[in-house]
Amino acid sequence: MENWILLVVIALFSGTIAGMGIGGGSIFILLTTIFSIFEHKEAQSYNLIMFVIVGIFATISNFKNKNIDKNLLKKLIIPVVLGSIIGIILVKRIDEKILKYIFYGFMLLVGFYEIISSLKNIKKEKLNTERSD
């Protein structure tokens, strides 16, 4: 029963983050595998279901707020569909443990990138502040 409550909290948290466009799916996969609620591929499956739901509502909202360039959207549809098909084929062929390491490695790289780019931005802002004084 405790896992069910934890799963609901993780889903609520990651759904909120996903709705904000910050990568809630990655958080969902990370937390549900860390707490051993799901195996990695199972977590990915549930994440994709959640992604569809969040995507529908976010897309409706973004269309209403005119945040989507329809010409750019037309250019992105084919590469996204092809990438999705390639991903589906690859995930069927990759062992669960290897997939988990690829995912965690990717998360580490993204984390390091975010830290480095944030530090660079802080340094730029500091330099701009000093120049304007």
Stockholm file with secondary structure:
# STOCKHOLM 1.0

chainA/1-133         MENWILLVVIALFSGTIAGMGIGGGSIFILLTTIFSIFEHKEAQSYNLIMFVIVGIFATISNFKNKNIDKNLLKKLIIPVVLGSIIGIILVKRIDEKILKYIFYGFMLLVGFYEIISSLKNIKKEKLNTERSD
#=GR chainA/1-133 SS CHHHHHHHHHHHHHHHHHHTTSCHHHHHHHHHHHTTSSCHHHHHHHHHHHHHHHHHHHHHHHHHTTCCCHHHHHHHHHHHHHHHHHHHHHHHHSCHHHHHHHHHHHHHHHHHHHHHHHHHHHHHHHHHHHHHC
#=GC SS_cons         CHHHHHHHHHHHHHHHHHHTTSCHHHHHHHHHHHTTSSCHHHHHHHHHHHHHHHHHHHHHHHHHTTCCCHHHHHHHHHHHHHHHHHHHHHHHHSCHHHHHHHHHHHHHHHHHHHHHHHHHHHHHHHHHHHHHC
//
